[in-house]
């Protein structure tokens, strides 16, 4: 009797696993490549400055690894060491 219950439970578990599904979540602005005028992830500080000019303000590096923040008129760029890790549009 216990063996039958165990086998039934296993069969139900396998049946439940067969019906699993996944959803795709699309997040605007979450891609590594930027096509809206922001710097792309991985760009160097020198390349960002050459392409977009000098930032309006620069915040000194904070933390370990050092994170630097450059503010432009329309977006803010975050660097880890000298590479872009994120760029966000201002609202």
C-alpha positions in Angstrom: 0.0 0.0 0.0 2.8 2.4 0.9 4.6 1.5 -2.3 1.5 2.4 -4.3 1.2 5.8 -2.6 4.8 6.5 -3.3 4.5 5.6 -7.0 1.3 7.7 -7.3 3.1 10.7 -5.7 6.0 10.3 -8.0 3.7 10.1 -11.0 1.9 13.2 -9.9 5.2 15.1 -9.5 6.3 14.1 -13.0 3.0 15.1 -14.4 3.2 18.5 -12.7 6.7 19.1 -14.0 5.6 18.4 -17.6 3.1 21.3 -17.4 5.6 23.9 -16.3 5.8 27.0 -18.4 7.7 30.3 -18.4 6.8 33.9 -19.1 9.1 36.3 -20.9 9.5 39.7 -19.2 10.3 42.6 -21.4 11.9 45.5 -19.6 12.4 48.8 -21.4 15.8 50.2 -21.0 17.4 47.0 -19.7 19.5 46.0 -22.7 23.3 46.1 -22.7 23.2 48.1 -25.9 21.7 51.5 -25.9 20.0 53.0 -29.0 18.5 56.1 -27.3 21.5 58.3 -27.1 23.0 56.8 -23.9 26.5 55.3 -23.6 26.7 51.6 -24.0 27.8 49.2 -21.3 31.6 48.6 -21.5 32.5 52.0 -23.0 35.5 53.6 -21.3 35.4 57.0 -19.7 37.7 58.4 -22.4 35.3 57.1 -25.1 32.2 58.5 -23.3 33.9 61.9 -23.0 35.0 61.9 -26.6 31.5 61.1 -27.8 29.3 63.0 -25.4 31.7 65.8 -24.2 32.5 66.7 -20.6 29.9 65.8 -18.0 28.0 68.6 -16.2 29.1 67.1 -12.9 31.3 64.2 -11.7 30.9 62.4 -8.4 34.0 61.0 -6.8 34.4 57.2 -6.8 32.7 55.4 -3.9 33.0 51.9 -2.6 35.0 48.8 -3.6 35.1 48.4 -6.6 35.0 52.2 -7.1 31.8 53.4 -8.7 31.9 56.9 -10.3 28.9 58.8 -11.5 28.9 61.3 -14.3 25.8 63.5 -14.9 24.9 64.8 -18.3 21.9 66.9 -19.2 19.7 64.0 -20.3 21.3 60.9 -18.6 23.6 59.7 -15.8 26.4 57.3 -16.4 27.8 54.9 -13.8 31.3 53.6 -14.1 33.1 50.7 -12.4 36.8 51.7 -12.5 36.7 53.3 -16.0 34.0 51.2 -17.8 30.3 52.0 -18.1 28.2 49.6 -16.1 24.9 51.5 -16.4 23.5 54.6 -18.1 20.0 55.9 -17.2 17.8 58.6 -18.7 16.7 61.5 -16.5 13.0 62.1 -16.2 
